[in-house]
C-alpha cells in the first residue's frame, strides 16, 4: 500500500475537483476529517502532502489520522488500536516490527488521537525505506534478501531512495550495478560459461515463473556488463 492514500487524494482533489470517481470515497473521508479545519483547502492539501515530514510527536491537523484510519481501513479501531495481523497483511511484518512500540497500546486502556498518529506516521515514514522494501519481498529467500542488503550498503546512500523504482522495470537500471552485485553474491550467473543458473534463481528469487518463455533473455545486451545483466535479469522477471 502506498502513501497515495494521503498524497494523491489531496493533490488530485485540488486539481480535478470531485470528477475523479476512483477516489470519491477517500475524498469524502478526508473532507469529513478536515471539516473542523477549513476542509480540503490549499493549505490543508499542502499539509497532507508533507505528512511524512510532520514531527514524530506532533500532528499538524489534530486528530486527522485517527479520523482518517477509522473512515478508510480495517486495521485500526478506536478502542483496540492497531490490529497486528492486518498491519502485517497490509504493510509486511518488517514494518510492523519496526513500528511495534508505537503501534501497541501499552499502558493505554484504549487508543487515542496521539496513538493513532504515532503508529501510522511511523508506518508511512517507512514505506519507501529500501531495507524494508527488500525485507517485504515475498518470493525472495533470506539469503537473497541478505545479499541485496549487503549490495545496497555498498552503494552510495544517495542512490538508496531509487530502489522503489525497480518495480516499474525501467530500461535504465535505477541503481547502477546493483543487480549485478546481488546476482554475483548469490552466484546465479556462471562467469566462466556465461550462463544463468535458472533453477537456482527460481529458488532464491522466485523468478522466472515455471514454464515462462525465457529463451531470448540471455541474448539481451546493454552498454556495459552491469547494464547487460540488468536487462537480462529483468527479462527473466517479466517472462510469462
Buried (B, 14 or more C-beta within 10 A) or exposed (E): EEBEBBBBBBBBBBEEEEEBEEBEEBBEBBBEBBEEBEEBEEEBBEBBBEBBEBEEEEBBBBBBBBBBBBBBBEBBBBEEBBBBEBBBEBBBEBBBEBBBEBBBBEEEEEBBBBBBBBBBBBBBBBBBBBBBBBBBBEEBBEEBBBBBBEBBEEBEEEBBEBBBEBEEEEEEBBBBBBBBBBBBBBEBBEEEEEEBBBEEBBBBBBBBBEEBEBEEBBEBEBEEEBBBBBBBBBBBBBBE
